[in-house]
Amino acid sequence: MTTFESLSVGDTYETARRTVTEADVTNFAGVSGDFNHHHTDAERMAGTEYGERIVHGAFVFSAMTGLLWQSRSPAERDDVIAFYGVDSLRFTAPTSIGDTIHVAVEVLEKTEREHPRASGTIRYGVTVETAEGETVLACELLSLVR
């Protein structure tokens, strides 16, 4: 469960994995309008320190939220009243097309709140990691929960 009462500081879990594809990068560029050469120009990026195009950081963040949502059962999804915010967001390494990523989560803090449907906020420490164990994104997420 993901209710305020059911979670404890120190609880951890990991999500399923997903591989970032060429289609993900192309579609995200189209949806976001971010056609920066870092993501769309293979020839130009071949001569950089990356050696290839890199995935949009905003896509990695979005994929992270999707993996988190998919990791919850339908009942647990109902426990989440709102995404309450994000703090300390850092893109710590590039993500490449073909990387397989997953999300590691730790409950950092619980704060009671007065709210008609929620019991409080949960602060999570979150990292997105590649299959090789490299952290590519780190942040703290807050959720308003039952």
Legacy VTK file of the C-alpha trace (Angstrom):
# vtk DataFile Version 3.0
C-alpha trace
ASCII
DATASET POLYDATA
POINTS 146 float
0.000 0.000 0.000
1.030 3.612 -0.394
-1.127 5.195 2.295
0.426 7.614 4.747
0.042 5.108 7.583
1.430 2.157 5.623
4.714 3.840 4.665
7.712 4.204 6.957
10.818 6.331 6.640
13.511 4.078 5.216
11.170 1.920 3.097
12.700 1.194 -0.323
11.639 -0.355 -3.604
12.600 -0.503 -7.270
10.421 -0.302 -10.362
10.405 -2.468 -13.454
12.890 -1.628 -16.191
12.406 -0.080 -19.619
14.748 0.436 -22.535
14.891 3.905 -24.072
14.363 3.668 -27.836
15.000 5.788 -30.898
11.226 6.213 -31.168
11.094 7.577 -27.603
13.621 10.303 -28.436
12.007 11.162 -31.786
8.502 11.271 -30.329
9.590 13.305 -27.306
11.313 15.853 -29.549
8.106 16.184 -31.550
5.818 16.473 -28.540
8.060 18.846 -26.584
9.410 20.879 -29.496
12.945 20.301 -28.143
14.954 19.602 -31.280
18.296 20.474 -29.650
21.167 18.917 -31.578
22.196 16.924 -28.483
19.118 14.785 -29.100
18.539 14.982 -32.854
21.838 15.377 -34.764
23.852 12.140 -34.763
26.565 13.502 -37.062
27.196 16.593 -34.947
27.156 14.604 -31.697
29.595 11.969 -33.008
32.446 14.445 -32.530
31.560 15.366 -28.934
32.565 13.897 -25.582
29.320 11.877 -25.712
30.114 10.316 -29.083
26.402 10.001 -29.851
23.059 11.662 -29.326
21.841 11.728 -25.741
18.300 11.351 -24.436
16.395 14.443 -23.290
16.676 14.845 -19.514
13.013 15.832 -19.466
12.185 12.520 -21.158
14.114 10.609 -18.485
12.141 12.481 -15.809
8.863 11.706 -17.592
9.774 8.033 -18.031
10.617 7.954 -14.314
7.144 9.176 -13.374
5.634 6.591 -15.701
7.662 3.756 -14.181
6.636 4.911 -10.710
2.952 5.002 -11.683
3.125 1.593 -13.364
4.719 0.093 -10.236
1.553 0.785 -8.233
-1.489 -1.468 -8.161
-4.867 0.112 -9.031
-5.661 0.397 -5.300
-2.307 2.065 -4.612
-2.888 4.515 -7.453
-6.057 5.646 -5.680
-3.969 6.353 -2.544
-2.047 9.070 -4.381
-4.097 12.268 -4.256
-1.584 14.497 -6.057
1.976 14.856 -7.251
2.997 17.592 -4.825
6.387 18.678 -6.140
9.996 17.939 -6.958
13.142 19.197 -5.237
16.872 18.904 -5.913
16.496 17.579 -9.461
19.858 16.732 -11.030
20.793 14.988 -14.257
23.977 13.294 -13.061
25.013 11.465 -16.250
23.799 11.259 -19.837
21.286 8.636 -20.895
21.841 7.007 -24.280
19.402 5.491 -26.718
19.371 1.791 -25.873
19.981 2.276 -22.145
17.704 0.258 -19.901
16.603 2.268 -16.876
14.720 1.675 -13.651
13.830 3.777 -10.610
15.050 3.236 -7.053
12.954 4.843 -4.319
13.411 5.488 -0.598
10.887 7.083 1.767
12.745 10.027 3.325
10.079 11.877 5.270
6.419 11.879 6.232
4.569 15.089 7.078
0.978 15.146 8.297
-1.273 17.649 6.481
-4.822 18.789 6.926
-6.628 17.972 3.713
-10.157 16.756 2.964
-8.932 13.527 1.299
-5.278 13.127 2.307
-3.378 12.348 5.482
-0.071 13.921 4.541
2.870 14.223 2.201
5.576 11.685 1.590
9.053 12.815 0.497
10.837 10.195 -1.586
14.499 10.079 -2.540
14.486 8.884 -6.138
17.217 7.851 -8.554
16.997 6.679 -12.136
19.674 4.101 -12.799
20.919 2.256 -15.865
21.258 -1.523 -16.023
24.976 -0.956 -15.368
24.150 0.760 -12.082
24.959 4.330 -13.155
22.686 7.026 -11.716
21.482 9.343 -14.488
18.908 11.359 -12.503
18.445 12.084 -8.807
15.713 14.074 -7.085
13.268 14.243 -4.225
9.597 13.803 -5.056
6.667 14.734 -2.862
3.268 13.071 -3.039
0.068 13.947 -1.243
-1.377 10.601 -0.089
-4.390 9.155 1.718
LINES 1 147
146 0 1 2 3 4 5 6 7 8 9 10 11 12 13 14 15 16 17 18 19 20 21 22 23 24 25 26 27 28 29 30 31 32 33 34 35 36 37 38 39 40 41 42 43 44 45 46 47 48 49 50 51 52 53 54 55 56 57 58 59 60 61 62 63 64 65 66 67 68 69 70 71 72 73 74 75 76 77 78 79 80 81 82 83 84 85 86 87 88 89 90 91 92 93 94 95 96 97 98 99 100 101 102 103 104 105 106 107 108 109 110 111 112 113 114 115 116 117 118 119 120 121 122 123 124 125 126 127 128 129 130 131 132 133 134 135 136 137 138 139 140 141 142 143 144 145
